[in-house]
Amino acid sequence: MNCFVLVNKDNKIKDKYYKNLKLVEVLNVLDKKTKVEEKTYNAYLELKKFLEEKDIIIGIDTAYRDEEEQQETWNYFLEEKGEEYCHKYVAPVGYSEHHTGLAIDISLKKDGKFLIDNGDLFKYDDEFKKIHPYLKEFGFILRYPLGKENITGYNYEPWHIRYVGTVTANIIYENNLTLEEYLTKFGGVLVVNKEKGITSFDVVKEVSKTLGIKKIGHTGTLDPLAEGVLVLTIGTFTKLGEDLTSLDKEYIAEVEEGIITDTLDITGNIIDKNNNRVSELENLITSFKKTYLQEVPVYSAVKVNGKKLYEYARNNLEVELPKKEVTIKEIELLSSTDKTFKFKTLVSKGCYIRSLINDIGNALNTYATMTTLIRTKQGKVTLEDTYKLSEIRKNLHKTYQIDEVLELPTIIVDDETANKIRTGQKISNKYDIKDKVIFKDNKGQILGIYELQNNILAVWKNFV
């Protein structure tokens, strides 16, 4: 079941959606049989119980409708209310959220009976508004909110709730979004504490599944062996991928001396042994604080002649390994034994810690292989800012804005300037910006990043 499926006036439900749809049959407020998607119904029961403790009694008026039932609904309201009413409140066959099984029209119980007429329900709008803030805790959103009619295509319906899961429901509520806006315009940065044993792509796939957003990217690969800070860009913020990838990164690595593997880390096959260290370790480590040409490891995704290096390695093909200029900005020996050592380093974009360790081993006249690696920082983001995948699944995380992860000045502008930025106009540099600046409106919404061009600020990346 895809709880993020978008069905509206422009998006018809697809036949394949029904393949994994599991419905349960229940009685509605009129003691008539209706159906609800199973997970949605369980969440509804929890919401209902919670509201009863607050002396608010709700019931299901209608939920899942097949095409025949939707046609009957359309015909009924067309006869009773007219065509204009239908276009505001009733979806044509195939375009109704009720086909998903995820949407529920709830009723209120007043004076011993449930209300089913929309006019009667509107009289209790204040009570519905008491319910709306609680919906997110149970995975529901108000599907057709007031003031968003031009986006959803339907008038405000305080009774129409839709299940999307607690993580997404909280994001939508906190950012005052509709489902349409969330799926197409939402942007954020999520900082994951990647665990050992999974790939960066595995993390992206899991987060995409949890959030229901396909457009997610990571900003600096961590190998399966590695742990720590993995910065993900979501939705519209994926355009910041290159900027976040280029930020300096800090690592703590542990090393075993005397062996070398084909992957330059402990997960690979040992190809030689040598434990004849001739240099003093601490002084040599310090000497690597420099800029130099680093050879890219053969087990990497860097492309040579259109083919990734690891493809050459896996097929036992010879290839000349490229070299890239990297800068080791800080490096410090943390501990050592006669066979191992541990160090912390701050490096520029493109630096492979496995290659750095191999270079250190060569300088020691021995072999050195990485055994553990933790990325502790990327730009201004540290391990303390990260969340495990298990926390993200439980909605125990924060989605960051770009001004929280990029080291750029942030300015809140007035309405007139905000409108200029929304339309991509250049603005004067009255803020004395030297390079780039993040602009926000007075409601805290990110408008875009501008850069200085001939003493005028021009759009660099826009988010509206």
Phi, psi and omega per residue, in radians:
M1 nan 2.254 3.130
N2 -1.761 1.765 -3.084
C3 -1.377 0.050 3.119
F4 -1.870 0.147 -3.112
V5 -1.059 2.371 -3.131
L6 -1.831 2.012 3.084
V7 -2.163 2.092 3.107
N8 -2.679 -2.885 -3.068
K9 -1.106 -0.372 -3.123
D10 -1.833 -0.140 -3.064
N11 -2.260 1.857 3.127
K12 -1.408 2.489 3.118
I13 -1.157 2.441 -3.118
K14 -1.629 2.546 -3.098
D15 -1.016 -0.597 -3.088
K16 -1.165 -0.311 3.127
Y17 -1.053 -0.630 -3.028
Y18 -1.255 -0.245 -3.053
K19 -1.013 -0.719 -3.093
N20 -1.899 0.280 -3.125
L21 -1.456 2.122 3.129
K22 -1.958 1.961 -3.084
L23 -1.807 2.563 3.012
V24 -2.033 2.507 -3.124
E25 -1.628 2.258 -3.115
V26 -2.391 3.025 3.074
L27 -1.764 2.399 3.098
N28 -1.556 -2.973 -3.043
V29 -1.184 -0.270 3.098
L30 -1.771 0.253 -3.117
D31 1.054 0.505 3.046
K32 -1.812 2.612 -3.118
K33 -1.242 2.360 3.006
T34 -2.493 2.986 -3.114
K35 -2.207 2.622 3.117
V36 -2.452 2.521 3.027
E37 -1.024 2.427 -2.934
E38 -1.007 -0.890 -3.105
K39 -1.143 -0.632 3.110
T40 -1.105 -0.737 -3.121
Y41 -1.144 -0.726 3.120
N42 -1.087 -0.698 3.098
A43 -1.175 -0.665 3.104
Y44 -1.073 -0.745 3.135
L45 -1.063 -0.646 3.102
E46 -1.194 -0.711 3.089
L47 -1.100 -0.802 -3.130
K48 -1.020 -0.800 3.139
K49 -1.101 -0.739 3.139
F50 -1.072 -0.771 -3.112
L51 -1.216 -0.563 3.095
E52 -1.043 -0.603 3.109
E53 -1.190 -0.265 3.091
K54 -1.866 0.287 3.101
D55 1.092 0.561 3.028
I56 -2.025 2.062 -3.086
I57 -1.831 2.112 3.109
I58 -2.078 2.797 3.067
G59 -2.580 2.927 3.124
I60 -1.549 2.128 3.015
D61 -1.460 -1.048 3.097
T62 -2.544 2.663 3.118
A63 -2.380 -1.869 -3.122
Y64 -1.178 2.401 3.003
R65 -2.313 2.306 2.988
D66 -1.393 3.137 -3.045
E67 -1.123 -0.619 3.123
E68 -1.140 -0.771 3.134
E69 -1.145 -0.642 -3.141
Q70 -1.170 -0.652 3.104
Q71 -1.130 -0.701 3.104
E72 -1.105 -0.697 3.121
T73 -1.112 -0.787 3.114
W74 -1.046 -0.803 -3.109
N75 -1.104 -0.685 -3.123
Y76 -1.101 -0.895 -3.096
F77 -1.233 -0.508 3.088
L78 -1.111 -0.711 -3.139
E79 -1.297 -0.711 -3.060
E80 -1.390 -0.698 -2.980
K81 -2.016 -0.385 -3.141
G82 1.752 2.931 -3.028
E83 -1.161 -0.679 -3.126
E84 -1.074 -0.739 3.121
Y85 -1.080 -0.776 -3.120
C86 -1.021 -0.753 -3.117
H87 -1.159 -0.416 3.140
K88 -1.526 -0.551 -2.980
Y89 -2.206 -0.261 -3.021
V90 -2.167 2.315 -3.113
A91 -1.575 2.554 3.037
P92 -1.161 2.839 3.121
V93 -1.021 2.306 -3.141
G94 1.606 -0.284 -3.088
Y95 -2.035 0.274 -3.110
S96 -1.688 2.391 3.046
E97 -1.070 -0.435 -3.120
H98 -1.171 -0.297 3.054
H99 -1.173 -0.395 -3.063
T100 -1.356 -0.415 -3.022
G101 1.397 -0.049 -3.091
L102 -1.670 -0.181 -3.082
A103 -1.809 2.413 3.120
I104 -2.295 2.268 2.929
D105 -1.612 1.973 -3.098
I106 -1.621 2.639 3.104
S107 -2.026 2.701 3.068
L108 -1.836 2.492 3.085
K109 -1.686 2.105 -3.127
K110 -2.342 2.315 3.135
D111 0.937 0.712 3.032
G112 1.438 0.054 3.120
K113 -2.478 2.686 3.136
F114 -1.484 2.451 3.119
L115 -1.566 2.344 3.130
I116 -2.175 -0.268 3.109
D117 -1.403 2.290 -3.108
N118 -1.019 -0.657 3.120
G119 -1.082 -0.724 3.107
D120 -1.169 -0.663 -3.128
L121 -1.159 -0.662 3.135
F122 -1.075 -0.470 3.129
K123 -1.138 -0.363 -3.121
Y124 -1.912 0.557 -3.133
D125 -1.007 -0.643 3.132
D126 -1.058 -0.621 3.126
E127 -1.279 -0.649 3.052
F128 -1.070 -0.679 -3.128
K129 -1.161 -0.386 3.025
K130 -1.287 -0.521 -3.123
I131 -1.332 -0.703 -2.976
H132 -0.905 -0.755 -3.124
P133 -1.131 -0.365 -3.126
Y134 -1.503 -0.287 -3.027
L135 -0.981 -0.724 -3.036
K136 -1.064 -0.551 -3.099
E137 -1.186 -0.266 -3.127
F138 -2.021 0.157 3.057
G139 1.573 0.194 -3.113
F140 -1.849 2.688 2.974
I141 -2.191 2.744 2.943
L142 -1.386 1.953 -2.942
R143 -1.269 -0.612 -3.094
Y144 -2.146 1.345 -3.069
P145 -1.316 2.808 3.121
L146 -1.191 2.364 3.108
G147 1.555 -0.032 -3.115
K148 -2.046 0.338 -3.055
E149 -1.032 -0.619 -3.121
N150 -1.238 -0.275 3.129
I151 -1.681 -0.819 -3.096
T152 -1.387 -0.464 -3.096
G153 1.562 -0.029 -3.105
Y154 -2.311 2.663 3.088
N155 -1.192 2.840 3.126
Y156 -0.960 2.196 3.066
E157 -2.236 1.725 -3.067
P158 -1.175 -0.234 -3.081
W159 -1.704 -0.208 -3.027
H160 -1.605 1.877 -3.134
I161 -1.964 2.708 -3.054
R162 -2.387 2.339 -3.137
Y163 -1.483 2.255 3.078
V164 -2.356 0.007 -3.059
G165 1.609 2.655 -3.008
T166 -1.155 -0.651 -3.111
V167 -1.086 -0.919 -3.128
T168 -1.169 -0.690 -3.135
A169 -1.040 -0.697 3.129
N170 -1.185 -0.717 3.121
I171 -1.106 -0.791 -3.124
I172 -1.084 -0.759 -3.117
Y173 -1.181 -0.827 -3.062
E174 -1.152 -0.461 -3.117
N175 -1.830 0.139 3.097
N176 0.931 0.916 -3.092
L177 -1.918 2.812 2.878
T178 -1.681 2.976 3.090
L179 -1.082 -0.675 3.102
E180 -1.034 -0.810 -3.122
E181 -1.161 -0.700 -3.133
Y182 -1.061 -0.795 -3.060
L183 -1.309 -0.351 -3.054
T184 -2.081 -0.433 -3.015
K185 -2.147 -0.158 -3.095
F186 -1.208 2.434 3.070
G187 -2.406 2.528 3.120
G188 -2.946 2.998 3.077
V189 -2.148 2.256 3.141
L190 -2.058 2.244 -3.105
V191 -1.895 1.926 -3.046
V192 -1.697 2.463 2.958
N193 -1.584 1.574 -3.074
K194 -1.126 2.370 3.116
E195 -1.616 2.775 3.122
K196 -1.206 2.530 3.028
G197 1.735 -0.087 3.102
I198 -2.200 2.745 -3.141
T199 -1.533 2.891 3.052
S200 -1.096 -0.621 3.109
F201 -1.138 -0.636 3.081
D202 -1.030 -0.712 3.136
V203 -1.129 -0.822 3.126
V204 -1.019 -0.782 -3.122
K205 -1.084 -0.742 -3.129
E206 -1.172 -0.746 3.135
V207 -1.168 -0.693 3.098
S208 -1.057 -0.729 3.121
K209 -1.145 -0.701 -3.123
T210 -1.204 -0.750 -3.072
L211 -1.517 -0.350 -3.104
G212 1.342 0.317 -3.140
I213 -2.005 2.190 -3.105
K214 -1.369 -0.543 -3.032
K215 -1.492 1.547 3.133
I216 -2.413 2.387 3.113
G217 -2.346 2.739 3.044
H218 -1.842 2.793 -2.996
T219 -2.106 0.984 -3.134
G220 2.294 1.823 -3.041
T221 -1.118 2.423 2.939
L222 -1.990 2.223 3.115
D223 -1.121 2.814 3.115
P224 -0.925 -0.605 3.131
L225 -1.171 -0.521 -2.998
A226 -1.441 2.723 3.125
E227 -2.241 3.045 2.942
G228 1.802 -2.653 -2.945
V229 -1.110 2.055 3.018
L230 -2.253 1.917 -3.061
V231 -1.555 2.133 3.125
L232 -1.897 2.448 3.023
T233 -1.840 2.417 -3.027
I234 -2.090 2.367 3.024
G235 1.015 -2.203 -3.073
T236 -1.136 -0.321 -3.117
F237 -1.426 -0.035 3.093
T238 -1.111 -0.359 3.098
K239 -1.170 -0.190 3.102
L240 -1.616 0.044 -3.044
G241 -0.919 -0.842 -3.095
E242 -1.127 -0.651 -3.111
D243 -1.179 -0.706 3.131
L244 -1.297 -0.604 3.106
T245 -1.103 -0.590 -3.063
S246 -1.329 -0.142 -3.117
L247 -1.220 2.634 3.080
D248 -1.082 2.613 -3.121
K249 -2.246 2.475 3.133
E250 -1.943 2.415 -3.104
Y251 -2.352 2.702 2.885
I252 -2.104 2.158 -3.075
A253 -2.164 2.565 3.008
E254 -1.996 2.512 -2.967
V255 -2.323 2.460 2.976
E256 -1.901 2.238 3.124
E257 -1.551 2.744 3.000
G258 1.688 -0.164 3.115
I259 -2.316 2.688 3.016
I260 -2.339 2.435 -3.140
T261 -2.056 2.908 -3.132
D262 -1.193 -0.410 3.134
T263 -1.710 -0.075 -3.072
L264 1.186 0.198 3.000
D265 -2.357 3.035 -2.979
I266 -1.222 -0.210 3.141
T267 -1.389 -0.228 -3.068
G268 -1.519 -3.101 3.102
N269 -1.520 2.287 3.117
I270 -1.184 2.213 -3.123
I271 -1.973 -0.215 3.073
D272 -2.937 2.820 3.111
K273 -2.343 2.530 3.104
N274 -2.976 2.108 -3.108
N275 -2.233 1.125 -3.080
N276 -2.131 0.945 -3.132
R277 -0.991 2.262 -3.116
V278 -2.001 -0.265 -3.077
S279 -1.848 2.793 3.078
E280 -1.382 2.167 -2.909
L281 -1.112 -0.854 -2.999
E282 -1.103 -0.754 3.133
N283 -1.161 -0.652 -3.123
L284 -1.198 -0.712 3.089
I285 -0.988 -0.800 -3.107
T286 -1.089 -0.548 -3.115
S287 -1.191 -0.251 3.133
F288 -1.468 0.077 3.009
K289 -1.358 1.580 -2.993
K290 -2.957 3.055 2.989
T291 -1.868 2.283 -3.119
Y292 -2.711 2.953 3.095
L293 -1.507 2.070 -3.088
Q294 -1.868 2.323 3.103
E295 -1.339 2.270 -3.140
V296 -1.259 2.320 3.133
P297 -1.142 2.573 -3.092
V298 -1.162 -0.536 3.054
Y299 -1.564 1.388 3.096
S300 -2.663 2.971 -3.088
A301 -1.648 0.112 3.094
V302 -1.105 2.392 -3.083
K303 -1.657 2.417 2.998
V304 -2.238 2.126 -3.093
N305 0.953 0.697 3.062
G306 1.388 0.041 -3.116
K307 -2.145 2.404 3.130
K308 -1.193 2.508 -3.063
L309 -1.010 -0.674 -3.106
Y310 -1.155 -0.368 3.069
E311 -1.221 -0.637 3.033
Y312 -1.097 -0.809 -3.080
A313 -1.094 -0.791 -3.097
R314 -1.167 -0.429 -3.141
N315 -1.783 0.195 3.110
N316 0.958 0.721 3.134
L317 -1.775 2.431 3.105
E318 -1.272 2.459 3.098
V319 -2.718 2.461 3.083
E320 -1.427 2.105 -3.072
L321 -1.309 2.269 3.128
P322 -1.253 2.784 3.059
K323 -2.086 2.488 -3.138
K324 -2.250 2.521 3.103
E325 -1.316 2.189 3.105
V326 -2.269 2.779 3.104
T327 -2.166 2.173 3.017
I328 -1.621 1.781 -2.998
K329 -1.399 -0.631 3.076
E330 -2.509 2.513 3.039
I331 -2.676 2.350 -3.027
E332 -2.509 2.242 3.057
L333 -1.318 2.206 -3.113
L334 -1.697 -0.662 3.139
S335 -2.887 2.854 3.109
S336 -2.815 2.707 2.952
T337 -2.228 -3.004 -3.137
D338 -1.261 -0.229 -3.114
K339 -2.192 -0.133 -3.089
T340 -2.441 2.796 2.947
F341 -2.681 2.831 -3.089
K342 -2.349 2.368 -3.118
F343 -2.510 2.823 3.063
K344 -2.064 2.454 -3.111
T345 -2.579 2.598 3.038
L346 -2.009 2.140 -2.991
V347 -2.273 2.838 3.107
S348 -1.438 3.021 3.083
K349 -0.983 2.454 3.024
G350 1.530 -0.055 -3.135
C351 -1.376 2.255 3.038
Y352 -1.695 2.085 -3.119
I353 -1.155 -0.577 3.083
R354 -1.046 -0.745 3.137
S355 -1.211 -0.686 3.090
L356 -1.027 -0.779 3.132
I357 -1.118 -0.708 3.107
N358 -1.099 -0.702 3.116
D359 -1.146 -0.670 3.090
I360 -1.107 -0.754 3.111
G361 -1.041 -0.766 3.123
N362 -1.075 -0.686 3.132
A363 -1.185 -0.441 3.104
L364 -1.500 -0.039 -3.067
N365 1.106 0.614 3.107
T366 -2.536 -2.934 3.031
Y367 -1.897 2.631 3.098
A368 -2.492 2.264 -3.085
T369 -2.238 2.354 -3.129
M370 -1.232 2.313 3.110
T371 -1.923 -0.563 3.025
T372 -2.510 2.711 3.103
L373 -2.608 2.266 3.072
I374 -2.206 2.131 2.997
R375 -1.438 2.038 -3.040
T376 -1.749 -0.250 -3.090
K377 -2.806 2.535 2.994
Q378 -2.460 1.954 -3.023
G379 1.099 -2.185 3.140
K380 -1.668 0.008 -3.105
V381 -1.598 2.299 -3.125
T382 -2.082 3.067 3.107
L383 -0.993 -0.545 -3.136
E384 -1.158 -0.305 -3.129
D385 -1.626 -0.002 -3.002
T386 -1.624 2.868 3.076
Y387 -2.361 2.452 3.069
K388 -1.317 2.750 3.120
L389 -1.021 -0.632 3.134
S390 -1.104 -0.595 3.106
E391 -1.270 -0.662 -3.137
I392 -1.142 -0.701 3.112
R393 -1.068 -0.519 -3.111
K394 -1.681 0.149 -3.140
N395 1.114 0.566 3.116
L396 -1.798 0.856 -3.065
H397 -2.478 2.988 3.077
K398 -2.128 2.426 3.001
T399 -1.704 2.145 -3.046
Y400 -1.537 2.648 2.995
Q401 -1.586 2.862 -3.027
I402 -1.149 -0.507 3.133
D403 -1.243 -0.198 3.108
E404 -1.605 -0.212 -3.107
V405 -2.107 -0.345 3.101
L406 -1.787 2.433 -3.113
E407 -1.544 1.187 3.126
L408 -2.222 2.624 3.053
P409 -1.116 2.557 3.136
T410 -2.125 2.286 -3.114
I411 -2.228 2.300 3.042
I412 -1.599 2.177 -3.034
V413 -1.873 2.844 3.107
D414 -1.332 3.019 -3.048
D415 -1.078 -0.695 -3.114
E416 -1.097 -0.802 3.130
T417 -1.179 -0.660 3.132
A418 -1.045 -0.728 3.131
N419 -1.138 -0.622 3.079
K420 -1.135 -0.720 3.141
I421 -1.170 -0.698 -3.139
R422 -1.073 -0.521 -3.131
T423 -1.732 0.158 3.029
G424 1.330 0.348 -3.120
Q425 -1.364 2.661 3.021
K426 -1.320 2.626 3.137
I427 -2.336 2.754 -3.100
S428 -1.240 2.667 -3.124
N429 -1.580 1.011 3.111
K430 -1.305 -0.082 -3.105
Y431 -1.682 -0.009 3.139
D432 1.018 0.811 3.114
I433 -1.383 2.374 -3.108
K434 -1.675 -0.419 -3.096
D435 -2.485 -1.475 -3.129
K436 -2.221 2.775 -3.120
V437 -2.586 2.524 3.058
I438 -1.693 2.240 3.098
F439 -1.869 2.409 3.058
K440 -2.241 2.676 3.036
D441 -1.505 3.127 -3.054
N442 -1.292 -0.020 3.039
K443 -1.753 0.023 3.110
G444 1.577 0.081 -3.133
Q445 -1.367 2.352 3.060
I446 -1.202 2.178 3.118
L447 -1.654 -0.754 -3.137
G448 2.912 3.119 3.069
I449 -1.983 2.245 3.092
Y450 -1.928 2.695 3.088
E451 -2.234 2.715 -3.119
L452 -1.372 2.185 3.090
Q453 -2.353 1.872 -3.134
N454 0.937 0.799 3.103
N455 1.139 0.299 3.014
I456 -2.135 2.477 3.133
L457 -1.576 2.184 -3.104
A458 -2.200 2.741 -3.113
V459 -1.026 2.283 2.989
W460 -1.875 -0.875 3.023
K461 -2.562 2.243 -3.084
N462 -1.879 2.604 -3.095
F463 -2.224 0.280 3.125
V464 -2.236 nan nan
